[in-house]
């Protein structure tokens, strides 16, 4: 693989600013915003950056190995692509671009149920080496059909979503008409006309659709009734009974995303889950909850009993290092790769994963840390 790196955008902050310029305001704010006053959105990152790591300069150092193993697979770095819904709204083919980039960089890719690419298409791009994230459908038949499609396409790790029991209250999305049901405003139409690159790209690729669940949606619904149908299609609140039924049905690795308390972790272990992704949905669901790294501190004692993975707020290689030093086994990136694709199009995925690898490696070398699992030894105790 030939790595791509655009030196004009050497940080996520630069990518975010370019994405802001290229996207209509309603699309950018769908990607960028959180719920309510966005307190937890910003706290996720600021709390990560309160962690300090201690470098050692006068000891022997044989070099840093950033490869890691997870569920029997070796990956090139301790981060992967988190599930993101409606990627095609931000940039056409964003899901496909990022799936291809994860293959090229040997990183895990998690496909969301409400993605704009189908299970079958992502399976083809990744040669079946992808994870599938399930929004729990109301109908049992739809659930089993989705799980069968994912398994038959090659997915061996299933992620079930716990942190969206209710539809979120996101003021910017409501104002922009992206609530349920959605509405097209005059302001949105103006934004489309004043962002011709985005508009022409969308026109060439067609209106983004929920490709994985499109077959279950009645034909001929207008945008209002489509939104209402999608809201009724899924039952976001998980229970032990629902998780147990999925555990019995799914024969591969089973991960739950959104657990943030010791009680939920203990339930996950008792139910036979293989891993958890500590997450608050990127600060998009509960504004007055803890940041993910604060939750990690509470539950890191379970590290030897279940795989502890984490997302939300990660914007750099040092952020990844701080998460791992705090007890996580693996990390997932959501907004950062989406900013990159929105800023750079087809080169965005390759760029952002190259950038994170370089940043994370530099931190490891600066610390004189040879192995990822040794990062907790470098944390500064306060």
MOFENBEL-V167872 format. One record per residue. N is the residue number from 0. PSI is psi as a letter, one per 40 degrees, with the letter a starting at -180 (999 if undefined). OMEGA is omega as a letter, one per 30 degrees, with the letter a starting at -180 (999 if undefined). D_CENTER is the distance of its C-alpha to the mean C-alpha in whole Angstrom. Layout:
# MOFENBEL-V167872
N_PSI_OMEGA_D_CENTER / N_PSI_OMEGA_D_CENTER
This chain:
# MOFENBEL-V167872
0_h_l_24 / 1_h_a_25 / 2_i_l_22 / 3_h_l_22 / 4_h_l_22 / 5_h_a_23 / 6_e_l_25 / 7_d_a_25 / 8_g_a_21 / 9_e_l_21 / 10_i_l_18 / 11_d_l_15 / 12_d_l_18 / 13_d_l_20 / 14_d_a_17 / 15_d_a_16 / 16_d_l_20 / 17_d_l_20 / 18_d_l_18 / 19_d_a_19 / 20_d_a_23 / 21_d_a_22 / 22_i_l_20 / 23_i_a_22 / 24_d_a_21 / 25_d_l_20 / 26_d_l_17 / 27_d_a_16 / 28_d_l_17 / 29_d_l_14 / 30_d_a_12 / 31_d_a_13 / 32_i_l_15 / 33_a_a_14 / 34_i_l_17 / 35_b_a_20 / 36_e_l_21 / 37_f_l_18 / 38_d_a_19 / 39_d_l_16 / 40_d_a_14 / 41_d_a_16 / 42_d_l_17 / 43_d_a_14 / 44_d_a_15 / 45_d_l_19 / 46_d_l_19 / 47_d_a_17 / 48_e_l_20 / 49_e_l_22 / 50_h_l_22 / 51_h_l_25 / 52_i_a_25 / 53_h_l_29 / 54_i_l_30 / 55_h_a_33 / 56_e_a_35 / 57_f_l_38 / 58_i_l_37 / 59_i_a_37 / 60_h_a_33 / 61_e_a_33 / 62_i_a_30 / 63_h_l_26 / 64_h_a_24 / 65_e_l_20 / 66_i_a_20 / 67_i_l_19 / 68_h_a_19 / 69_h_a_17 / 70_f_l_18 / 71_e_l_21 / 72_i_l_19 / 73_h_l_20 / 74_i_a_17 / 75_e_a_18 / 76_i_a_16 / 77_f_l_14 / 78_i_l_10 / 79_a_a_8 / 80_h_l_6 / 81_i_l_2 / 82_h_l_4 / 83_h_l_5 / 84_i_l_9 / 85_f_a_12 / 86_d_a_11 / 87_e_l_15 / 88_d_a_16 / 89_d_l_15 / 90_h_a_16 / 91_h_l_18 / 92_e_a_16 / 93_d_a_13 / 94_d_a_11 / 95_d_l_14 / 96_d_a_15 / 97_d_l_11 / 98_d_l_12 / 99_d_a_16 / 100_d_l_15 / 101_d_l_13 / 102_d_a_16 / 103_d_a_18 / 104_e_a_17 / 105_g_l_16 / 106_i_l_13 / 107_i_l_11 / 108_h_l_9 / 109_h_a_7 / 110_h_l_9 / 111_i_l_9 / 112_d_a_12 / 113_f_l_13 / 114_i_l_11 / 115_e_l_14 / 116_i_a_15 / 117_i_l_17 / 118_d_a_16 / 119_d_l_20 / 120_d_l_19 / 121_d_l_16 / 122_d_l_18 / 123_d_a_20 / 124_d_a_18 / 125_e_a_17 / 126_f_l_20 / 127_e_a_19 / 128_g_l_16 / 129_i_l_13 / 130_i_l_11 / 131_h_l_12 / 132_h_a_10 / 133_h_l_13 / 134_h_a_14 / 135_h_l_17 / 136_i_l_20 / 137_d_a_23 / 138_h_a_25 / 139_d_a_26 / 140_d_l_27 / 141_d_l_23 / 142_d_a_21 / 143_d_l_23 / 144_d_l_23 / 145_d_a_20 / 146_d_l_20 / 147_d_l_23 / 148_d_a_21 / 149_d_a_18 / 150_d_a_20 / 151_d_l_23 / 152_e_l_21 / 153_e_a_20 / 154_h_l_17 / 155_e_l_18 / 156_h_l_15 / 157_h_l_14 / 158_h_l_11 / 159_h_a_13 / 160_h_a_12 / 161_e_a_14 / 162_e_l_13 / 163_g_l_14 / 164_d_l_18 / 165_i_l_19 / 166_h_a_18 / 167_i_l_17 / 168_g_a_20 / 169_h_a_18 / 170_d_a_22 / 171_d_l_20 / 172_d_l_19 / 173_d_a_22 / 174_d_a_25 / 175_e_l_23 / 176_e_a_24 / 177_f_l_20 / 178_a_l_21 / 179_h_f_22 / 180_i_a_24 / 181_i_l_23 / 182_i_l_26 / 183_h_a_27 / 184_i_l_29 / 185_d_l_31 / 186_d_l_29 / 187_d_l_26 / 188_d_l_29 / 189_d_l_30 / 190_d_l_27 / 191_d_a_26 / 192_d_a_30 / 193_e_l_29 / 194_g_a_26 / 195_d_a_28 / 196_d_l_26 / 197_d_a_23 / 198_d_l_25 / 199_d_l_27 / 200_d_l_24 / 201_d_l_23 / 202_d_a_26 / 203_d_a_26 / 204_e_l_23 / 205_i_a_24 / 206_h_l_23 / 207_h_l_19 / 208_i_l_19 / 209_g_a_17 / 210_d_a_18 / 211_d_a_17 / 212_e_a_19 / 213_d_a_22 / 214_e_a_24 / 215_e_a_24 / 216_h_l_25 / 217_i_a_28 / 218_i_l_30 / 219_e_l_31 / 220_h_l_29 / 221_i_a_29 / 222_d_l_26 / 223_d_a_27 / 224_d_l_28 / 225_d_l_25 / 226_d_l_23 / 227_d_l_25 / 228_d_a_24 / 229_d_l_21 / 230_d_a_21 / 231_e_a_23 / 232_d_a_22 / 233_i_l_19 / 234_g_a_20 / 235_d_a_17 / 236_h_l_19 / 237_i_l_19 / 238_i_l_23 / 239_d_a_24 / 240_d_l_26 / 241_d_l_23 / 242_d_l_21 / 243_d_l_24 / 244_d_l_25 / 245_d_l_22 / 246_d_l_22 / 247_d_a_26 / 248_d_a_25 / 249_h_a_22 / 250_e_l_23 / 251_a_l_20 / 252_h_l_18 / 253_h_a_17 / 254_i_l_14 / 255_h_a_13 / 256_h_l_10 / 257_e_l_11 / 258_h_a_15 / 259_e_a_16 / 260_i_l_20 / 261_d_a_22 / 262_d_l_24 / 263_d_l_20 / 264_d_l_20 / 265_d_l_24 / 266_d_l_23 / 267_d_l_20 / 268_d_a_23 / 269_d_a_26 / 270_e_l_24 / 271_f_l_23 / 272_i_a_20 / 273_d_a_19 / 274_i_l_16 / 275_i_l_13 / 276_h_l_10 / 277_h_a_11 / 278_i_l_9 / 279_f_l_11 / 280_f_l_8 / 281_f_a_8 / 282_f_a_12 / 283_e_a_12 / 284_d_a_14 / 285_h_a_17 / 286_d_a_18 / 287_f_l_21 / 288_i_l_19 / 289_i_l_18 / 290_i_a_16 / 291_d_a_13 / 292_d_l_16 / 293_d_l_19 / 294_d_l_18 / 295_d_a_17 / 296_d_a_21 / 297_d_a_22 / 298_e_a_21 / 299_e_l_21 / 300_e_l_24 / 301_e_a_23 / 302_d_a_21 / 303_e_a_24 / 304_d_a_24 / 305_i_l_20 / 306_h_l_17 / 307_h_l_15 / 308_i_a_12 / 309_i_l_10 / 310_a_l_7 / 311_h_l_8 / 312_e_a_10 / 313_h_a_10 / 314_e_a_12 / 315_i_l_15 / 316_d_l_16 / 317_d_l_18 / 318_d_l_15 / 319_d_a_14 / 320_d_l_17 / 321_d_l_18 / 322_d_a_15 / 323_d_l_17 / 324_d_a_20 / 325_e_l_20 / 326_e_l_19 / 327_i_l_16 / 328_d_a_16 / 329_i_a_12 / 330_i_l_9 / 331_i_a_6 / 332_h_l_5 / 333_c_a_4 / 334_d_a_7 / 335_d_l_9 / 336_d_l_9 / 337_d_l_9 / 338_d_a_12 / 339_d_l_14 / 340_d_l_14 / 341_d_a_15 / 342_d_a_18 / 343_e_l_19 / 344_b_a_18 / 345_d_l_19 / 346_e_a_19 / 347_d_a_16 / 348_d_l_13 / 349_d_a_16 / 350_d_a_17 / 351_d_l_14 / 352_d_l_14 / 353_d_a_17 / 354_d_a_17 / 355_d_l_15 / 356_d_a_17 / 357_d_a_20 / 358_d_a_19 / 359_d_l_18 / 360_d_l_22 / 361_d_l_24 / 362_d_l_23 / 363_d_a_24 / 364_d_l_27 / 365_d_a_28 / 366_d_a_28 / 367_f_l_29 / 368_h_a_27 / 369_d_a_27 / 370_i_a_25 / 371_d_a_21 / 372_e_l_23 / 373_e_a_25 / 374_d_l_23 / 375_d_l_24 / 376_e_a_27 / 377_e_a_27 / 378_h_l_26 / 379_h_a_28 / 380_h_a_30 / 381_999_999_30
